[in-house]
């Protein structure tokens, strides 16, 4: 074998060996890449700690109430107020119960609470914005009824909440007139000193507060004090009733000597 053939065979052998040892790379698919969207934010309701009438968070408040829901809540509120259940009243207010809705008797929640002399319940309702001037079917509102019933604390709350002392009851009288008749001295004093009530207002019967303090009283110490108070605050002692009878004449006929003396001293005839 000549040298040229030797090298040719060696080269071919080298090529064959190289082909056997070649490693073909395995094709591996690239890893799938997932794009992760940020998790959507979901609003979370957190109840207010120690809720107050003016700062209460409610799930129901996030949507408008239906008329049926409003009616049901309002009637529950009136019932709770009538019972003096202040905790329940606060809860119903926080759920959106209408404050000034009325029941079959025309009572609002604050009027129902006033009938029961539930002072704290009245306070909560007024702080929440209840209308103190709404009249029920008996033509009562908190100011008028509190005055007639001697509920001094409710009377003060009602006046502070905007009660109109000119609004009259079913007899055409102000809060002062029945207060004088029934001998509620402190109520009379408050009305005369703190409000703009008209001391000479005449009701449908033709009577002023002075006339009622004489005609419908027993002439005792309480009514003597009331007569003194209204005279001091400008009561006209000579306004007569529909029959023309003056306070002094009524007092004299009834034998109310102390009252008659005060009326005479004030110029009564």
C-alpha positions in Angstrom: 0.0 0.0 0.0 1.5 3.2 -1.1 1.5 6.2 1.2 -1.3 8.1 -0.7 -3.8 5.3 -0.3 -2.8 5.0 3.4 -3.7 8.6 4.2 -6.9 8.4 2.2 -8.1 5.4 4.2 -7.1 7.1 7.5 -9.1 10.2 6.6 -12.3 8.2 5.7 -12.0 6.3 9.0 -11.8 9.5 10.9 -14.9 10.9 9.1 -16.9 7.7 9.9 -15.9 7.8 13.6 -16.9 11.5 13.9 -20.4 10.8 12.4 -21.1 8.0 14.9 -20.2 10.2 17.9 -22.3 13.2 16.8 -25.0 14.0 19.4 -28.1 15.5 17.9 -29.6 18.1 20.3 -33.0 17.3 21.7 -35.6 19.9 20.8 -37.3 21.0 24.1 -40.2 23.4 23.9 -39.7 26.6 25.6 -41.6 26.9 29.0 -45.0 28.5 28.7 -45.1 32.0 30.1 -48.3 32.9 31.9 -49.2 36.5 32.4 -50.9 36.8 35.9 -53.3 39.7 36.2 -53.4 41.5 39.5 -56.1 40.2 41.8 -59.2 42.4 41.6 -59.8 44.6 44.6 -63.1 43.8 46.4 -64.4 46.5 48.8 -64.8 45.1 52.3 -67.4 46.6 54.7 -66.1 47.2 58.2 -68.6 48.2 60.8 -67.9 51.4 62.6 -66.8 51.0 66.2 -69.2 52.6 68.6 -71.6 53.9 66.0 -73.4 57.2 66.7 -76.6 58.6 65.2 -74.6 60.9 63.0 -71.9 58.4 61.9 -73.3 55.0 61.1 -72.2 52.6 58.3 -74.8 50.2 57.0 -74.8 47.5 54.4 -78.4 48.4 53.5 -77.4 52.0 53.0 -75.3 50.9 50.0 -78.5 50.6 47.9 -81.8 52.4 47.7 -84.6 50.9 49.8 -87.7 49.8 48.1 -91.0 51.4 49.2 -92.0 48.3 51.0 -88.7 48.2 52.9 -89.1 51.8 53.8 -92.6 51.3 55.1 -91.7 48.2 57.1 -88.7 49.9 58.7 -90.7 53.1 59.5 -93.4 51.1 61.3 -90.8 49.2 63.2 -89.2 52.5 64.2 -92.5 53.9 65.4 -93.1 50.8 67.5 -89.6 50.8 69.0 -90.0 54.5 69.8 -93.4 54.0 71.5 -91.7 51.4 73.7 -88.8 53.6 74.5 -86.4 51.0 73.1 -83.6 53.4 72.3 -81.1 50.7 71.3 -83.5 49.4 68.7 -84.3 52.9 67.5 -80.6 53.5 66.9 -80.3 50.3 64.9 -83.3 51.1 62.7 -82.0 54.6 62.0 -78.7 53.1 61.0 -80.6 50.8 58.5 -82.2 53.8 56.9 -85.6 53.8 58.5 -87.5 57.0 57.4 -87.6 59.3 60.4 -90.8 61.2 59.6 -93.1 58.5 58.3 -96.4 58.3 60.1 -98.6 55.4 61.3 -102.4 55.1 61.1 -102.8 57.6 63.9 -100.4 60.1 62.2 -97.7 59.5 64.7 -94.1 59.9 63.7 -91.5 58.0 65.7 -90.6 61.0 67.8 -94.3 61.7 68.5 -94.8 58.1 69.6 -91.8 58.4 72.0 -93.2 61.7 73.3 -96.5 60.0 74.2 -94.5 57.6 76.4 -92.3 60.4 77.9 -89.3 58.5 76.6 -86.8 61.3 76.9 -83.6 59.6 75.6 -85.5 58.1 72.7 -86.8 61.5 71.8 -83.3 62.9 72.0 -81.8 60.3 69.7 -84.6 60.8 67.1 -84.2 64.6 67.2 -80.4 64.3 66.9 -80.9 62.1 63.8 -83.1 64.8 62.2 -86.7 64.0 63.1 -89.1 66.8 62.3 -90.5 68.1 65.6 -93.4 70.1 64.0 -95.3 67.2 62.3 -98.9 67.0 63.7 -100.7 63.6 64.2 -104.4 63.0 63.7 -105.1 64.5 67.2 -103.1 67.6 66.2 -100.4 66.8 68.7 -96.7 67.3 68.1 -93.9 66.8 70.7 -93.9 70.4 71.7 -97.6 70.8 72.1 -98.1 67.4 73.9 -95.1 67.9 76.2 -96.4 71.3 77.2 -99.9 70.0 78.0 -98.5 66.9 79.8 -95.8 68.6 81.9 -92.9 66.8 80.1 -90.4 69.6 80.7 -87.3 67.8 79.4 -89.0 66.8 76.1 -90.4 70.3 75.8 -86.9 71.7 76.0 -85.5 69.2 73.5 -88.4 69.9 71.1 -87.8 73.7 71.3 -84.1 73.3 70.8 -84.8 71.2 67.7 -86.9 73.9 66.1 -90.4 73.5 67.5 -92.7 76.4 66.4 -94.5 77.7 69.5 -97.2 79.3 67.2 -98.5 75.9 66.0 -101.8 75.2 67.7 -103.6 72.0 69.0 -107.0 70.7 68.1 -108.6 73.4 70.4 -106.7 76.2 68.6 -104.4 76.6 71.6 -100.7 77.0 72.1 -98.7 74.8 74.4 -99.0 77.4 77.1 -102.8 77.3 77.5 -103.2 73.7 78.6 -100.0 74.0 80.7 -101.7 76.8 82.6 -104.9 74.9 83.0 -103.2 71.8 84.3 -100.9 73.6 86.8 -97.6 72.7 85.2 -95.7 75.5 86.9 -92.2 74.7 85.6 -93.4 74.2 82.0 -95.3 77.6 82.2 -92.2 79.3 83.5 -90.0 77.8 80.8 -92.4 78.7 78.0 -92.7 82.3 79.3 -89.0 82.8 79.9 -87.4 80.8 77.0 -89.8 80.8 74.1 -91.7 83.3 72.0 -95.1 81.9 72.9 -97.9 84.4 72.9 -99.2 84.9 76.4 -102.4 86.5 75.1 -103.3 83.9 72.5 -107.0 83.1 72.4 -108.1 79.5 71.5 -111.2 78.3 69.8 -113.1 78.3 73.0 -112.4 82.0 73.4 -110.0 81.5 76.3 -106.5 82.8 77.0 -104.1 81.0 79.2 -105.1 83.3 82.1 -108.8 82.5 81.6 -108.1 78.7 81.6 -105.9 79.1 84.8 -109.0 80.5 86.5 -112.0 78.7 84.9 -110.5 75.2 84.8 -108.6 75.2 88.1 -109.3 74.7 91.7 -107.8 78.1 92.6 -105.1 76.5 94.7 -101.4 77.3 95.2 -100.2 76.0 91.8 -102.7 78.0 89.8 -102.1 81.1 92.0 -98.4 80.8 91.1 -99.3 80.4 87.4 -101.6 83.5 87.4 -98.8 85.4 89.0 -96.3 84.3 86.3 -98.6 85.1 83.3 -99.4 88.6 84.8 -95.7 89.2 85.2 -95.1 88.3 81.6 -97.7 90.7 80.2 -101.0 88.8 80.3 -103.9 91.1 79.5 -106.1 90.7 82.6 -109.2 92.1 81.0 -109.5 89.8 77.9 -112.9 88.3 78.5 -114.4 85.1 77.3 -117.1 84.8 74.5 -119.7 85.7 77.0 -117.9 88.8 78.1 -116.8 87.5 81.5 -113.4 88.6 82.6 -110.8 86.6 84.6 -111.5 88.7 87.7 -115.3 88.0 87.4 -114.7 84.3 87.0 -112.3 84.2 90.0 -114.8 86.2 92.2 -117.7 83.9 91.3 -115.7 80.8 92.2 -114.4 82.3 95.5 -110.8 82.3 94.4 -109.8 85.1 96.7 -106.0 85.0 96.2 -106.3 85.0 92.4 -109.0 87.8 92.5 -106.6 89.9 94.6 -103.8 89.5 92.1 -106.1 90.3 89.2 -107.4 93.4 90.9 -103.8 94.6 91.6 -103.0 94.2 88.0 -105.9 96.3 86.9 -108.5 93.6 86.4 -112.2 94.5 86.1 
